[in-house]
Amino acid sequence: MGFGGIGPGSIILILLIVILLFGTKKLRNVGSDLGGAIKNFKKSMHDGEKEPSEAPPEQLEEKTGQTIDGEVVEKKEQDQV
């Protein structure tokens, strides 16, 4: 017995049906896409382990502007005529 009660003959039959349904070209494309995705994932995990380089912090530009001091007053409702 193989995986969960599936024997080697059943596995071969399933593989043949999959090949007939999708074709070898489609399966090859799926395999290469899956392999590329795994490769990129491993690369990004490896890149994340590297310590970030000590870059100097960005210098913010001094902005010139006006500051207006004032008091907050409530707006009174005006009677409409």
C-alpha positions in Angstrom: 0.0 0.0 0.0 1.1 3.5 -0.7 -0.2 6.8 0.4 -3.4 6.4 2.5 -4.5 3.2 0.8 -3.6 4.3 -2.7 -1.3 1.7 -4.4 1.4 2.3 -7.0 -1.0 1.2 -9.8 -3.5 3.8 -8.8 -0.9 6.5 -8.7 0.3 5.7 -12.2 -3.3 5.7 -13.4 -3.9 9.2 -11.8 -0.7 10.5 -13.4 -1.7 9.2 -16.9 -5.1 10.9 -16.6 -3.5 14.2 -15.5 -1.1 14.0 -18.5 -4.1 13.3 -20.9 -6.1 16.2 -19.5 -3.5 18.9 -19.4 -0.8 17.7 -21.8 2.9 17.6 -21.2 3.6 21.1 -22.4 1.1 22.6 -19.9 2.5 20.4 -17.0 6.1 21.5 -18.0 5.0 25.2 -17.8 3.3 24.7 -14.4 6.4 22.9 -13.1 8.8 25.6 -14.3 6.5 28.4 -12.9 6.3 26.6 -9.5 10.0 26.1 -9.4 10.6 29.8 -10.2 8.2 30.9 -7.5 10.0 28.7 -4.9 13.4 30.0 -6.1 12.3 33.6 -5.8 10.7 32.9 -2.3 14.0 31.4 -1.1 16.0 34.3 -2.5 13.8 36.8 -0.8 14.0 34.9 2.5 17.8 34.9 2.2 17.9 38.6 1.4 15.8 39.4 4.4 18.4 37.8 6.7 21.1 40.2 5.6 21.5 43.2 7.9 20.5 46.5 6.3 23.3 48.8 5.5 23.8 51.8 7.8 22.6 54.6 5.6 22.6 58.1 6.9 19.1 59.3 7.8 17.5 61.6 5.3 17.9 65.3 6.0 14.6 67.0 5.9 14.4 70.3 4.1 13.6 73.3 6.3 10.3 74.6 5.2 9.5 78.2 5.6 6.0 79.3 6.3 3.8 81.5 8.5 2.3 80.6 11.9 -0.8 82.5 12.8 -1.7 82.6 16.5 -5.3 83.1 17.4 -8.2 82.0 19.6 -11.0 79.7 18.7 -14.4 81.3 18.9 -17.8 79.7 18.5 -19.7 80.5 15.4 -23.0 82.1 16.3 -26.1 81.3 14.2 -27.6 84.3 12.5 -31.3 84.7 12.2 -32.4 84.4 8.7 -34.7 87.2 7.4 
